[in-house]
């Protein structure tokens, strides 16, 4: 009889223990849900950036910096080299598509390495956590890391994986006044990042890890070294061959290029139209989406060259402007405000 009472008591205590655990877990989930609703992630901070005006076929005509002089151009995965995306995930967050914002396996690994070696050897920040930090910069400490984890869960609940990647690639620092992959690609390679060579991919992966220290225009030695390390890592991950890595490491570093600046007057008018369309309290930044115009880039360049040639044959006091309108649709296909463009 005593044995039966003891057994019943133990079962009761165990049941009570799990009931308490369940209650604590339920309370924690309710608290997190309340915090999620009360303090949503500041995604709107990435809703503004540099405006890019394109021609009717999507060819960039002119890019405008933000009001504080920064270049932040919205990333677009459809127009991003697939090998760059593959390498980014392999290097920064190999389980990106399987975790919910926090990679607990990476956290355990990094913690074990820190304890065994007495120092931080590797990080555990996922791409989602890095995106949270870019949206809401904080001092690098344990408390901030916990907040980043919570923000990462919030982002994963609200956005798709591709949307998180695009946010990350829009805000990633590349040194100086450059933010985001597209801005860096235009600044250093004068083109969209839709088709990148191995050396370009490696440098564009290495720069955000230490943006100011690795700038190729200011610190070529450290930039070259960082690019070589990334090329070696890409080869180790079987993304490229050892031969391709060695050949890419020997290529020269890029210089800083100017951003697209064509169709000057037409692009300026389109920008003013976009500003007028925004609500007064939203005019602190331009929308990050590209604006497609009716301008035909080929016709625009031909008209600019023609007017410059004609003006050169006239006196300095003479100025020329022209506009080309398609009769059927009344769409403006080219616009030049002056012979000097």
C-alpha positions, 0 to 999 in steps of 0.5 A: 500500500505504501509503495502504491502511494509513493508511486502515485505521489511521484506521478502526481509530482511529475505531472505537476512539474510538466504542467508548470513547464507548460504554463511557463512556456505558454506564458513566454509565448504569450509575452513574445506575441505581445512584444511582437505586436507592441514593438514591430521591427522597423522595416520602414527604415529600408523603404527609402533610398536612392532613386534610379530612373530607367529607360523603357527597357529597364536600362538605368539612365540616372541614379540619385543619392539620398538626401544625406548623400548616400547611395542605397539602391534596392536589391533585386534577386532576379537581377543578381548573379545566382553564384553570388547568392549561392556564395553569400549563403554558403559563407555567411549563413549555410542554413539560411533557408532552413532556420527561423531567423536564429541558427541554434546549431551555429550558436552552440558551435560558436559558444563551444569554440569561445569556451574552449579557446578563451576567445570568439573564434566564429560568429553565429549571426544569421543573415536575418540577424544581420538584417535586424542589426542593419535596420536597428544598429545597436552596440555590440554586446550580449543584450543587443544579440538577444534583441537581434535574435528576437527581431530576426524571428519577427522578420522571418514571421513577416517576410519571405526568405527572398524579401529578407535577402533583398533587405540585407543586400539593400542595406549592407555597408560597402564603405564610404557612402555606399550601401547595398550590393547594387550601389557597390557594383555600380561604384566599382564595376559600373554595372548591375550585379546580374553577371559577376566574375569570380573576382568581383563576387569575392570582393563584393562578399569580402567588403561588408565584413570590414567595409572601411578597412577593405575598400579597394579605392583606399586600401588596395592591399587589404582589399586584395588579401580579403578577396584572395581569402574569399576566393579560397573559401569559394574553392573550398566550398566547391563553388569554383575550381582552384584554378579559377580562384588562382586566376581571379586572385591575380586580376587588378582591383577596381577603381571607383566609378561614377553612377549613371547620369544620363537623360539629365533633364528627363530624369530630374523631371521624373524625380520631381514627379515622384517627390510630389507623389509622396506624402509630405511626411515621407519626403525624407527619402525617395522610394527604393523601387526603380522608376521606369520611364518612356525614354528610349536610351538609344534614341536619347544618346543619339539626340544628345550627341546630335545636339552637341554636334550642332551646338558646336557649329554655332556661337557660344550664345546659342543653346539648343533643346529638343524633345521626341514624342511618339505620335501614336502613344504620345510617349516621350522617347527622348528629351534634351534640355540643353546641348551640354546635357 
